[in-house]
């Protein structure tokens, strides 16, 4: 077969003959460790976000159930409002306190 010609094997796979294939890239141990750490970090972040989201859904459901209760104390609504507001505003207020 002439160099550079295309041949078909029994499975119908097209291959070129006469061309030197490139070797797969070789990665150092440090590069592999960094990649492994990055993948682990992404997976842990994904799991943490899922758990956080499910936690928010659970607390939303739980507080809605508490509010529906006929003998619900008024402090429950206040606690939910204050707790939610402080959780949302805390990252905004803290840097302002540090600047002052």
DSSP file (Angstrom, degrees, kcal/mol; ACC not computed):
  #  RESIDUE AA STRUCTURE BP1 BP2  ACC     N-H-->O    O-->H-N    N-H-->O    O-->H-N    TCO  KAPPA ALPHA  PHI   PSI    X-CA   Y-CA   Z-CA
    1    1 A X              0   0    0      0, 0.0     3,-0.1     0, 0.0     2,-0.1   0.000 360.0 360.0 360.0 139.3    0.0    0.0    0.0
    2    2 A X    >   -     0   0    0      1,-0.1     3,-1.5     2,-0.1    15,-0.2  -0.355 360.0 -94.8 -73.3 151.6    1.3    3.4   -0.9
    3    3 A X  T 3  S+     0   0    0      1,-0.2    15,-0.2    15,-0.1    -1,-0.1  -0.438 108.8  19.5 -67.0 133.5    2.3    5.8    1.8
    4    4 A X  T 3  S+     0   0    0     13,-1.6    -1,-0.2     1,-0.3    14,-0.1   0.492  91.9 133.6  87.9   3.4   -0.4    8.3    2.8
    5    5 A X    <   -     0   0    0     -3,-1.5    12,-2.3    11,-0.1     2,-0.5  -0.450  55.6-118.7 -86.0 163.1   -3.3    6.2    1.3
    6    6 A X  E     -A   16   0A   0     10,-0.2     2,-0.3    -2,-0.1    10,-0.2  -0.851  31.1-174.4-103.1 133.5   -6.5    5.5    3.1
    7    7 A X  E     -A   15   0A   0      8,-2.4     8,-2.1    -2,-0.5     2,-0.5  -0.876  17.7-138.1-124.2 158.7   -7.5    1.9    3.9
    8    8 A X  E     -A   14   0A   0     -2,-0.3     6,-0.2     6,-0.2     2,-0.1  -0.963  16.5-150.2-115.2 129.8  -10.6    0.4    5.4
    9    9 A X    >   -     0   0    0      4,-1.8     3,-1.9    -2,-0.5     6,-0.0  -0.305  40.7 -86.1 -87.7-176.9  -10.3   -2.4    7.9
   10   10 A X  T 3  S+     0   0    0      1,-0.3    -1,-0.1     2,-0.1    -2,-0.0   0.801 128.1  54.3 -61.7 -30.4  -12.9   -5.2    8.4
   11   11 A X  T 3  S-     0   0    0      2,-0.1    -1,-0.3     1,-0.0     3,-0.1   0.474 119.2-108.4 -83.4  -0.5  -15.0   -3.0   10.8
   12   12 A X    <   +     0   0    0     -3,-1.9     2,-0.4     1,-0.3    -2,-0.1   0.615  67.2 152.7  84.6  12.5  -15.2   -0.2    8.2
   13   13 A X        -     0   0    0      1,-0.0    -4,-1.8     2,-0.0     2,-0.5  -0.622  41.0-135.0 -78.4 129.1  -12.9    2.0   10.2
   14   14 A X  E     +A    8   0A   0     -2,-0.4     2,-0.4    -6,-0.2    -6,-0.2  -0.729  31.1 171.7 -86.9 130.3  -11.0    4.5    8.1
   15   15 A X  E     -A    7   0A   0     -8,-2.1    -8,-2.4    -2,-0.5     2,-0.5  -0.981  28.3-130.6-135.4 148.4   -7.3    4.7    8.9
   16   16 A X  E     -A    6   0A   0     -2,-0.4     2,-0.3   -10,-0.2     3,-0.3  -0.833  21.5-149.5 -98.5 136.9   -4.5    6.5    7.2
   17   17 A X  S    S+     0   0    0    -12,-2.3   -13,-1.6    -2,-0.5     3,-0.1  -0.754  73.6  30.3-102.1 152.6   -1.3    4.5    6.6
   18   18 A X  S    S+     0   0    0     -2,-0.3     2,-0.4     1,-0.3    -1,-0.2   0.386  88.2 114.0  87.1  -4.8    2.1    6.0    6.5
   19   19 A X        -     0   0    0     -3,-0.3     2,-0.7   -16,-0.0    -1,-0.3  -0.842  67.2-126.6-103.0 138.0    1.4    8.8    9.0
   20   20 A X        -     0   0    0     -2,-0.4     2,-0.0    -3,-0.1    -3,-0.0  -0.702  27.7-136.6 -81.7 118.4    3.1    8.8   12.3
   21   21 A X        -     0   0    0     -2,-0.7     2,-0.3     1,-0.1    -1,-0.0  -0.341  18.5-112.3 -71.5 155.1    0.5    9.2   15.0
   22   22 A X        -     0   0    0      1,-0.1     2,-0.1    -2,-0.0    -1,-0.1  -0.689  30.3-116.6 -89.0 143.5    1.0   11.5   17.9
   23   23 A X        -     0   0    0     -2,-0.3     3,-0.1     1,-0.1    -1,-0.1  -0.440  37.5 -95.8 -74.2 149.3    1.5   10.0   21.3
   24   24 A X        -     0   0    0      1,-0.1    -1,-0.1    -2,-0.1     2,-0.0  -0.342  53.4 -91.0 -62.5 148.8   -1.1   10.8   24.0
   25   25 A X        -     0   0    0     -3,-0.1     2,-0.5     1,-0.1    -1,-0.1  -0.327  35.8-137.7 -65.3 142.2    0.0   13.7   26.2
   26   26 A X        -     0   0    0     -3,-0.1     2,-0.4    -2,-0.0    -1,-0.1  -0.887  17.4-157.6-102.0 126.3    1.9   12.8   29.3
   27   27 A X        -     0   0    0     -2,-0.5     2,-0.1     1,-0.0     0, 0.0  -0.808  15.6-120.8-106.1 144.7    0.9   14.7   32.5
   28   28 A X     >  -     0   0    0     -2,-0.4     4,-2.1     1,-0.1     5,-0.2  -0.335  27.9-109.5 -76.2 163.8    3.0   15.2   35.5
   29   29 A X  H  > S+     0   0    0      1,-0.2     4,-2.4     2,-0.2     5,-0.2   0.880 119.6  53.8 -60.7 -38.3    2.0   14.0   38.9
   30   30 A X  H  > S+     0   0    0      2,-0.2     4,-2.5     1,-0.2    -1,-0.2   0.904 107.7  49.6 -65.1 -41.5    1.4   17.5   40.1
   31   31 A X  H  > S+     0   0    0      2,-0.2     4,-2.3     1,-0.2    -1,-0.2   0.902 112.0  48.6 -63.8 -40.5   -0.9   18.3   37.1
   32   32 A X  H  X S+     0   0    0     -4,-2.1     4,-2.5     2,-0.2    -2,-0.2   0.900 111.6  49.4 -65.9 -40.5   -2.9   15.2   37.9
   33   33 A X  H  X S+     0   0    0     -4,-2.4     4,-2.6     2,-0.2    -2,-0.2   0.909 111.1  49.6 -64.2 -41.9   -3.1   16.0   41.6
   34   34 A X  H  X S+     0   0    0     -4,-2.5     4,-2.4     2,-0.2    -2,-0.2   0.915 112.2  47.8 -63.5 -42.5   -4.3   19.6   40.7
   35   35 A X  H  X S+     0   0    0     -4,-2.3     4,-2.5     2,-0.2    -2,-0.2   0.914 111.8  50.1 -63.8 -42.5   -6.9   18.2   38.3
   36   36 A X  H  X S+     0   0    0     -4,-2.5     4,-2.5     1,-0.2    -2,-0.2   0.914 111.5  48.3 -62.3 -43.4   -8.1   15.7   40.9
   37   37 A X  H  X S+     0   0    0     -4,-2.6     4,-2.6     2,-0.2    -1,-0.2   0.899 111.1  51.0 -63.2 -40.5   -8.3   18.5   43.6
   38   38 A X  H  X S+     0   0    0     -4,-2.4     4,-2.4     2,-0.2    -2,-0.2   0.920 111.5  46.9 -64.3 -44.0  -10.3   20.7   41.2
   39   39 A X  H  X S+     0   0    0     -4,-2.5     4,-2.5     2,-0.2    -2,-0.2   0.924 113.2  49.0 -64.0 -44.2  -12.7   17.9   40.4
   40   40 A X  H  X S+     0   0    0     -4,-2.5     4,-2.7     1,-0.2     5,-0.2   0.909 111.0  50.6 -61.6 -41.6  -13.2   17.1   44.1
   41   41 A X  H  X S+     0   0    0     -4,-2.6     4,-2.4     1,-0.2    -1,-0.2   0.911 110.8  48.6 -62.9 -42.7  -13.7   20.8   44.9
   42   42 A X  H  X S+     0   0    0     -4,-2.4     4,-2.3     2,-0.2    -2,-0.2   0.914 112.8  47.8 -64.9 -42.3  -16.4   21.1   42.2
   43   43 A X  H  X S+     0   0    0     -4,-2.5     4,-2.5     2,-0.2    -2,-0.2   0.918 112.9  47.9 -65.1 -43.1  -18.2   18.0   43.3
   44   44 A X  H  X S+     0   0    0     -4,-2.7     4,-2.7     2,-0.2    -2,-0.2   0.893 111.6  50.8 -64.7 -38.6  -18.1   19.1   47.0
   45   45 A X  H  X S+     0   0    0     -4,-2.4     4,-2.5    -5,-0.2    -1,-0.2   0.912 110.3  49.9 -63.6 -41.7  -19.4   22.5   46.0
   46   46 A X  H  X S+     0   0    0     -4,-2.3     4,-2.2     2,-0.2    -2,-0.2   0.925 112.5  46.2 -62.4 -45.6  -22.2   20.9   44.0
   47   47 A X  H  X S+     0   0    0     -4,-2.5     4,-2.7     2,-0.2     5,-0.2   0.905 111.9  51.8 -64.6 -41.3  -23.2   18.7   46.9
   48   48 A X  H  X S+     0   0    0     -4,-2.7     4,-2.6     1,-0.2    -2,-0.2   0.912 110.1  48.7 -62.5 -41.9  -23.0   21.7   49.3
   49   49 A X  H  X S+     0   0    0     -4,-2.5     4,-2.6     2,-0.2    -1,-0.2   0.899 111.1  50.5 -65.0 -39.7  -25.3   23.7   47.1
   50   50 A X  H  X S+     0   0    0     -4,-2.2     4,-2.6     2,-0.2     5,-0.2   0.938 112.5  46.1 -62.1 -46.2  -27.8   20.9   46.8
   51   51 A X  H  X S+     0   0    0     -4,-2.7     4,-2.4     1,-0.2    -2,-0.2   0.904 112.5  50.8 -64.0 -40.4  -27.9   20.4   50.6
   52   52 A X  H  X S+     0   0    0     -4,-2.6     4,-2.4    -5,-0.2    -1,-0.2   0.925 111.4  48.3 -62.2 -44.6  -28.2   24.2   51.1
   53   53 A X  H  X S+     0   0    0     -4,-2.6     4,-2.3     1,-0.2    -2,-0.2   0.918 112.6  47.1 -62.8 -44.7  -31.1   24.3   48.6
   54   54 A X  H  X S+     0   0    0     -4,-2.6     4,-2.4     1,-0.2    -1,-0.2   0.872 110.8  53.7 -66.0 -35.3  -32.9   21.4   50.2
   55   55 A X  H  X S+     0   0    0     -4,-2.4     4,-2.7    -5,-0.2     5,-0.2   0.917 108.2  49.2 -63.2 -43.1  -32.3   23.0   53.6
   56   56 A X  H  X S+     0   0    0     -4,-2.4     4,-2.4     1,-0.2    -2,-0.2   0.920 111.3  49.5 -62.1 -43.1  -33.9   26.2   52.5
   57   57 A X  H  X S+     0   0    0     -4,-2.3     4,-2.4     2,-0.2    -1,-0.2   0.907 111.3  49.8 -62.1 -40.9  -36.9   24.3   51.1
   58   58 A X  H  X S+     0   0    0     -4,-2.4     4,-3.0     2,-0.2    -2,-0.2   0.945 112.7  45.3 -64.0 -47.6  -37.3   22.4   54.3
   59   59 A X  H  X S+     0   0    0     -4,-2.7     4,-2.7     2,-0.2     5,-0.3   0.874 111.8  52.9 -66.3 -35.3  -37.2   25.5   56.5
   60   60 A X  H  X S+     0   0    0     -4,-2.4     4,-2.0    -5,-0.2    -1,-0.2   0.941 113.0  44.2 -62.2 -46.0  -39.6   27.3   54.2
   61   61 A X  H  X S+     0   0    0     -4,-2.4     4,-2.2    -5,-0.2    -2,-0.2   0.926 113.9  50.4 -63.0 -44.8  -42.0   24.4   54.5
   62   62 A X  H  X S+     0   0    0     -4,-3.0     4,-2.2     1,-0.2    -2,-0.2   0.918 112.1  45.7 -63.2 -44.4  -41.5   24.1   58.3
   63   63 A X  H  X S+     0   0    0     -4,-2.7     4,-2.3     2,-0.2    -1,-0.2   0.857 110.6  53.8 -70.3 -33.1  -42.1   27.8   58.9
   64   64 A X  H  X S+     0   0    0     -4,-2.0     4,-1.5    -5,-0.3    -1,-0.2   0.907 109.3  49.0 -63.9 -39.8  -45.2   27.9   56.6
   65   65 A X  H  X S+     0   0    0     -4,-2.2     4,-1.0     1,-0.2    -2,-0.2   0.898 110.3  51.0 -65.5 -39.7  -46.6   25.0   58.6
   66   66 A X  H >< S+     0   0    0     -4,-2.2     3,-0.5     1,-0.2    -2,-0.2   0.898 108.6  51.5 -63.4 -39.8  -45.9   26.8   61.9
   67   67 A X  H 3< S+     0   0    0     -4,-2.3    -1,-0.2     1,-0.2    -2,-0.2   0.820 106.6  54.6 -68.0 -29.5  -47.7   29.9   60.6
   68   68 A X  H 3< S+     0   0    0     -4,-1.5    -1,-0.2    -5,-0.1    -2,-0.2   0.730  82.1 108.3 -74.3 -21.7  -50.7   27.9   59.6
   69   69 A X  S X< S-     0   0    0     -4,-1.0     3,-1.7    -3,-0.5    -3,-0.0  -0.340  72.1-136.1 -62.0 131.8  -51.1   26.5   63.1
   70   70 A X  T 3  S+     0   0    0      1,-0.3    -1,-0.1    -2,-0.0    -4,-0.0   0.793 103.1  43.6 -63.3 -27.5  -54.1   28.0   64.8
   71   71 A X  T 3  S+     0   0    0      2,-0.0    -1,-0.3     0, 0.0     2,-0.1   0.040  81.2 148.4-104.5  27.0  -52.3   28.6   68.1
   72   72 A X    <   -     0   0    0     -3,-1.7     2,-0.2    -5,-0.2    -5,-0.1  -0.382  48.8-122.7 -64.3 134.3  -49.1   29.9   66.5
   73   73 A X    >>  -     0   0    0      1,-0.1     3,-1.4    -2,-0.1     4,-0.6  -0.510  13.0-126.7 -75.0 144.9  -47.4   32.5   68.7
   74   74 A X  H 3> S+     0   0    0      1,-0.3     4,-1.5    -2,-0.2     3,-0.3   0.774 106.3  69.0 -64.1 -23.9  -46.8   35.9   67.1
   75   75 A X  H 3> S+     0   0    0      1,-0.2     4,-3.0     2,-0.2    -1,-0.3   0.764  87.7  67.0 -67.1 -21.7  -43.1   35.7   68.0
   76   76 A X  H <> S+     0   0    0     -3,-1.4     4,-2.5     2,-0.2    -1,-0.2   0.949 102.7  44.3 -62.7 -47.4  -42.7   32.9   65.4
   77   77 A X  H  X S+     0   0    0     -4,-0.6     4,-2.5    -3,-0.3    -1,-0.2   0.906 114.9  49.4 -63.0 -40.4  -43.4   35.3   62.5
   78   78 A X  H  X S+     0   0    0     -4,-1.5     4,-3.1     2,-0.2     5,-0.3   0.916 111.1  49.4 -64.2 -42.3  -41.1   37.9   64.1
   79   79 A X  H  X S+     0   0    0     -4,-3.0     4,-2.9     2,-0.2     5,-0.2   0.905 111.7  48.4 -64.7 -40.9  -38.3   35.3   64.5
   80   80 A X  H  X S+     0   0    0     -4,-2.5     4,-2.5    -5,-0.2     5,-0.2   0.935 115.0  45.1 -63.9 -45.2  -38.6   34.1   60.9
   81   81 A X  H  X S+     0   0    0     -4,-2.5     4,-2.5     2,-0.2    -2,-0.2   0.936 117.3  43.3 -64.9 -47.1  -38.6   37.7   59.6
   82   82 A X  H  X S+     0   0    0     -4,-3.1     4,-2.7     2,-0.2     5,-0.2   0.920 115.6  49.0 -66.3 -43.4  -35.7   38.8   61.8
   83   83 A X  H  X S+     0   0    0     -4,-2.9     4,-2.1    -5,-0.3    -2,-0.2   0.915 113.9  45.7 -62.9 -43.1  -33.7   35.7   61.2
   84   84 A X  H  X S+     0   0    0     -4,-2.5     4,-1.9    -5,-0.2    -1,-0.2   0.909 114.2  48.4 -66.0 -42.0  -34.2   35.9   57.4
   85   85 A X  H  X S+     0   0    0     -4,-2.5     4,-2.9    -5,-0.2     5,-0.2   0.908 112.4  47.9 -66.1 -41.2  -33.4   39.6   57.3
   86   86 A X  H  X S+     0   0    0     -4,-2.7     4,-2.0     1,-0.2    -1,-0.2   0.884 110.9  51.5 -68.9 -35.5  -30.2   39.1   59.4
   87   87 A X  H  < S+     0   0    0     -4,-2.1     4,-0.4    -5,-0.2    -1,-0.2   0.877 117.0  39.7 -66.9 -35.8  -29.0   36.2   57.3
   88   88 A X  H  < S+     0   0    0     -4,-1.9     4,-0.3    -5,-0.2     3,-0.3   0.896 122.4  39.6 -79.1 -41.0  -29.5   38.2   54.1
   89   89 A X  H >X S+     0   0    0     -4,-2.9     4,-2.8    -5,-0.2     3,-0.8   0.680  93.4  84.2 -85.9 -17.7  -28.2   41.5   55.4
   90   90 A X  H 3X S+     0   0    0     -4,-2.0     4,-2.4     1,-0.3     5,-0.2   0.900  90.4  48.6 -55.7 -46.9  -25.3   40.3   57.5
   91   91 A X  H 3> S+     0   0    0     -4,-0.4     4,-0.6    -3,-0.3    -1,-0.3   0.774 116.5  45.6 -65.7 -21.6  -22.8   40.0   54.6
   92   92 A X  H <> S+     0   0    0     -3,-0.8     4,-0.8    -4,-0.3    -2,-0.2   0.874 115.9  43.1 -84.8 -39.8  -23.8   43.6   53.5
   93   93 A X  H  X S+     0   0    0     -4,-2.8     4,-2.0     1,-0.2     3,-0.3   0.872 102.5  66.1 -76.9 -37.9  -23.7   45.1   57.0
   94   94 A X  H  X S+     0   0    0     -4,-2.4     4,-1.9    -5,-0.3     3,-0.2   0.910 101.7  46.6 -54.6 -49.7  -20.4   43.6   58.2
   95   95 A X  H  X S+     0   0    0     -4,-0.6     4,-1.6     1,-0.2    -1,-0.2   0.858 110.1  55.6 -62.9 -31.4  -18.1   45.3   55.7
   96   96 A X  H  X S+     0   0    0     -4,-0.8     4,-1.4    -3,-0.3    -1,-0.2   0.891 106.9  49.7 -66.4 -38.0  -19.9   48.6   56.5
   97   97 A X  H  < S+     0   0    0     -4,-2.0    -1,-0.2     1,-0.2    -2,-0.2   0.881 108.6  52.9 -66.4 -37.9  -19.1   48.2   60.2
   98   98 A X  H  < S+     0   0    0     -4,-1.9    -1,-0.2     1,-0.2    -2,-0.2   0.841 108.5  50.3 -68.4 -32.4  -15.5   47.5   59.5
   99   99 A X  H  <        0   0    0     -4,-1.6    -1,-0.2     1,-0.2    -2,-0.2   0.834 360.0 360.0 -73.2 -32.6  -15.1   50.7   57.4
  100  100 A X     <        0   0    0     -4,-1.4    -1,-0.2    -5,-0.1    -2,-0.2   0.485 360.0 360.0 -73.3 360.0  -16.7   52.9   60.0
